[in-house]
Amino acid sequence: MKADELRKLDDEQLRAKLKECYEELFNLRFQQVMGKLTATGRPRVVRRDIARIKTILRERELGIEVQETGR
């Protein structure tokens, strides 16, 4: 998910999305250990989504305004 899309969500929705990402990452790690993981690049994408969400929440906590690029 892109940062612009995440910035449109409110804090509660972001926290819910963060929880979903952590659950998905857990399941992906479990699949990897069991040898059933087929989408080997997915854990990396999920970790980056987690980082994006945490960054946006922290920016809001600090009151930092980020200009959207409009791309």
C-alpha positions as CSV (number, residue, x, y, z in Angstrom):
1,M,0.0,0.0,0.0
2,K,1.3,3.4,-0.9
3,A,2.0,6.1,1.7
4,D,-0.5,8.5,0.1
5,E,-3.2,5.9,0.5
6,L,-2.2,5.3,4.1
7,R,-2.2,9.0,5.0
8,K,-5.9,9.2,4.0
9,L,-6.8,6.8,6.8
10,D,-7.4,8.0,10.4
11,D,-5.4,6.7,13.4
12,E,-7.8,4.0,14.3
13,Q,-7.8,2.6,10.7
14,L,-4.0,2.8,10.6
15,R,-3.7,0.8,13.9
16,A,-6.1,-1.8,12.5
17,K,-4.1,-2.0,9.3
18,L,-0.9,-2.4,11.4
19,K,-2.4,-5.2,13.3
20,E,-3.5,-7.0,10.1
21,C,0.1,-6.6,8.7
22,Y,1.6,-8.1,11.9
23,E,-0.8,-11.0,11.6
24,E,0.0,-11.5,8.0
25,L,3.7,-11.4,8.7
26,F,3.3,-14.0,11.4
27,N,1.4,-16.3,9.0
28,L,4.0,-15.8,6.3
29,R,6.9,-16.7,8.7
30,F,4.9,-19.8,9.8
31,Q,4.5,-20.8,6.1
32,Q,8.2,-20.2,5.5
33,V,9.2,-22.5,8.4
34,M,6.8,-25.2,7.2
35,G,8.1,-24.9,3.6
36,K,4.8,-23.8,2.2
37,L,5.6,-20.2,1.3
38,T,5.2,-19.6,-2.4
39,A,5.2,-15.8,-2.5
40,T,8.8,-15.4,-1.2
41,G,8.8,-11.6,-1.7
42,R,5.6,-11.0,0.3
43,P,7.3,-10.8,3.8
44,R,9.5,-8.0,2.5
45,V,6.5,-6.1,1.2
46,V,4.6,-6.6,4.5
47,R,7.6,-5.4,6.6
48,R,7.8,-2.2,4.4
49,D,4.1,-1.6,4.9
50,I,4.5,-1.9,8.7
51,A,7.3,0.6,8.5
52,R,5.2,3.0,6.5
53,I,2.3,2.8,8.9
54,K,4.5,3.3,11.9
55,T,6.2,6.2,10.3
56,I,2.9,7.9,9.5
57,L,1.6,7.3,13.1
58,R,4.8,8.8,14.5
59,E,4.6,11.8,12.2
60,R,1.1,12.5,13.4
61,E,2.2,12.0,17.0
62,L,4.9,14.7,16.6
63,G,2.6,17.0,14.6
64,I,4.8,16.9,11.4
65,E,3.0,17.9,8.2
66,V,4.0,16.1,5.1
67,Q,3.2,17.6,1.7
68,E,1.7,15.2,-0.7
69,T,3.5,14.8,-4.1
70,G,0.3,14.6,-6.2
71,R,1.7,12.0,-8.5
